[in-house]
Each structure stands twice: as C-alpha cells, then as structure tokens.
Amino acid sequence: MDTEDTGELVLPRSRLANERLHALIPGGAHTYAKGDDQYPENLAPVISHGRGAHVWDIDGNRYIEYGSGLRSVSLGHAHPRVVEAVRRELDRGSNFVRPSILEVEAAERFLATVPTAEMVKFAKNGSDATTAAVRLARAATERPRVALCADHPFFSTDDWFIGTTPMSAGIPASTTDLTVAFPYGDLAATEDLLTRHQGEVACLILEPATHTEPPPGYLAGLRELADRHGCVLIFDEMITGFRWSEAGAQGLYGVVPDLSTFGKALGNGCAVSALAGRRELMELGGLRHSGERVFLLSTTHGAETHSLAAAMAVQTTYTEEGVTARLHALGERLAAGVRDAAASMGVGDHVVVRGRASNLVFATLDENRQPSQQYRTLFLRHLLAGGVLAPSFVVSAALDDADIDHTVDVVAQACAVYRKALDAADPTPWLAGRPVKPVFRRLA
C-alpha cells in the first residue's frame, strides 16, 4: 500500500482523478453510493481494474473488495465463465432490429431458475424493473396508491420512490402523496394502512428479507393481506435474488409474489435486470389480450445479447458450483472473525456485524451505542490503510480463507484505534477530515 511514514494511506492520483470526475460528472460518480462523500476525506480510491475478489486503484494499491459493484459482482471480477459467454456474443453482434434467439433462451433459463414466475421481461437496471412492476399493478387494479416498506432503503430512482426521501427536489407533492409506507414485520400496521386507504392501494412492494430474517409467518401473512385487499404483492429481489437462493427469497421461504424484480447478482456486473411474475399480470404488457395496453418495459438495450449471455452464465455457475452455499460459508467465517476481533479489542458492542451471511453489513456505534458517521469514518480509514475496501462486508464467491483472515486482522487493528476513540469519548482526532455522509440527505 502507498502510505506515508505514519502508516496513513495516500492517494495522489486518485485525488486528482476525483477532481476530474467532479468537474465533468455531477456528484463525481454515476451512482450516489459510489460517491467520494461515502469515504473518508482524500481516501476515495479510483479503480483501475479488478480480478476475483481484488481491485487495484490508479495509485497502484491492491484491496480486498467487499460489496463489489453495489452487491452485483457476486462471483468475482472477470469471472472466466461470464467473460467467455460475453465475448462469444460480442463477436456475433449485440443488438438487432428484431429479437435474437438468445432472448427466449435467456427467458427459459431464468424461468427454470425462478419457477415461481411464469413470464419474464429483461431490462438494464433495477429502477426500470421496479417501476414497471408498480405501473403494472396500478393498471391491473385501477388504483393509484403504492405502499412501500418504510424500513428498506431503496427501490427506484423514479419519482414514486425518490419523492419519499430527503432528496425529493424536483418531484411534485402530488406524486409523492400517492406513495404510502408500512413497517417491515408488522402485519397489523399494514392491515391498518390498507383499511385506511381501502380500495386505493395498487400494490405492496418490499424486499422480502434484508438484514434480518422475516418473522415467522410474515411473508405468508402479507400474501393473505394482499389477496384479501385486492392488491398486488411485489417482491424486490434485487439483493435477495441468488444471494438467498438461486430462486431468490421467494424460493427460500416458499411465498410466491404476484410480481418480482431481479438484478445485481443476475449479471455479475453486467447490466441486466428482470421483471417476472404471473402470466395474467405480465401479459397486460403484451400483445395477446383484448384489454387496454400497458407500456410495460421497452428499452433499446434491454436485450443486449452479451448481457443476457452473462446472466445465463451466472445462473449456470450458481447451480453447478453451489455458489449460494459458498457465499454463506464465507460470510459466516467473516462474521465470526470480525465479531471475535471486535470483542477482543473491547468494542464488540460498537462494531456490530448484521445480516444474512451472504449479505453482511456493519454498524459503527458511538459511546451511547448510537449509529455514528464519525466512527464509521474512523473504521473505514483503517480498513483502507490495511488494504480492505469495505463499505459493507458483503462477500463474493472469489474470496478465499486468506482474504478473510487478512480482513479480520485489519479489523482488529481498526478496532484497537476505535477503542482509543471511545475511551476519549471523541473520535475527531482520528478522522483527519470531514466524516462520511449518508447518501440520502437534503443538502449537498
């Protein structure tokens, strides 16, 4: 690692590149979660390339990477089977004036992998798929309101969701007023909401699971509520798809939604997402019905052959190599190691690992055990200095035991400094700059 004599990481080329990024790209990145405000000041590496579980920045530093591609790269960077499938299709042309045969082959493969769905339509990003699901639910029910789970951080870049966040500038209140929220795990509160807006709610949309397991009977209870109140149940499986099981959370928990959306791990970094669900609903966006047409998904690049080939290769790899089980095993090893390291340094109640083993996140808590951006900054600084790039602890299948062991060693070193800051009741001397910031905030 490129460090000063003090052991502090220095990134001169990345700092200059970040200035170039901000000069040309609003926010300095094409995804807010990748912004340099999410990292300690002057410690936001700009990436040159990646292979497996490692990435290299333009300053020449190598990192063990977690949460790769916002959880999308679950097999590791430049995975051979995916690269081979993509390269093969690129040599054959990637986009035509009519559907390619690969589109039906990819649909057949997807529906074999997710047998709870009857039809599928591909797109390029998760927002398009979730918004298409919402539009379809509104068309099918002829109702205006969307009910989303308030405890889940992100559903779409579109107005129906972003209007509910602190970054609602530019979105009319009349649009936001049509979105209501329900708490995860609370069936009684959800039923109260549906009763209060009787006959108005088109759909319930939620991630079926996140950092906690669904309470016993919860998803089945939502299914019953949706049926009783005549609304569409939508599972956002962007994260749970493949990481929970090849068929997503719906396959693991055995509760079938009306519609579901997949992305992220589906392409291992390639741009592909999917809207899937019951034929009766999905066909409203098709040509073989006599009713009013629904503009469901129609994208120029939605069926690029190389992205669909990547998705097929991912599904084959998951099935043949038992990737989901490997993700869980790696995550369990990492979680145990981090918890032991934190406890041994006396910060086990302050550096907290949460979530399913295949989708681990960490919380950084202050002296009063409240979430702290300052302590997160301290923690991230020391992870980066140790060669660990970890906005989360979400694993990829390319990690090995040596990577996990090194990560745990670096976490232990970070926790030793964390303990000093807690004892001083002030992390400021260890920040060397402004703290990291939440993505969703009203002011820049």
Sequence and secondary structure as in RCSB ss.txt:
>XXXX:A:sequence
MDTEDTGELVLPRSRLANERLHALIPGGAHTYAKGDDQYPENLAPVISHGRGAHVWDIDGNRYIEYGSGLRSVSL
GHAHPRVVEAVRRELDRGSNFVRPSILEVEAAERFLATVPTAEMVKFAKNGSDATTAAVRLARAATERPRVALCA
DHPFFSTDDWFIGTTPMSAGIPASTTDLTVAFPYGDLAATEDLLTRHQGEVACLILEPATHTEPPPGYLAGLREL
ADRHGCVLIFDEMITGFRWSEAGAQGLYGVVPDLSTFGKALGNGCAVSALAGRRELMELGGLRHSGERVFLLSTT
HGAETHSLAAAMAVQTTYTEEGVTARLHALGERLAAGVRDAAASMGVGDHVVVRGRASNLVFATLDENRQPSQQY
RTLFLRHLLAGGVLAPSFVVSAALDDADIDHTVDVVAQACAVYRKALDAADPTPWLAGRPVKPVFRRLA
>XXXX:A:secstr
  B TTS B  HHHHHHHHHHHHHSGGGSSSGGGSGGGS TT    EEEEEBTEEEETTS EEEESSHHHHT  S
 BT HHHHHHHHHHHTT S  SS  HHHHHHHHHHHHHSTT SEEEEESSHHHHHHHHHHHHHHHHT  EEEEET
TSS S SSHHHHTTSS  TT  HHHHTTEEEE TT HHHHHHHHHHTTTTEEEEEE S SSS   TTHHHHHHHH
HHHHT EEEEE TTHHHHTBTTHHHHHH    SEEEE GGGGTTSS EEEEE HHHHGGGSSSSSS        T
TTT HHHHHHHHHHHHHHHHHTHHHHHHHHHHHHHHHHHHHHHHTT TTTEEEES GGGBEEEEB TTS B HHH
HHHHHHHHHHTTEE SSB   TT  HHHHHHHHHHHHHHHHHHHHHHHHT  GGGTSS     SS S  
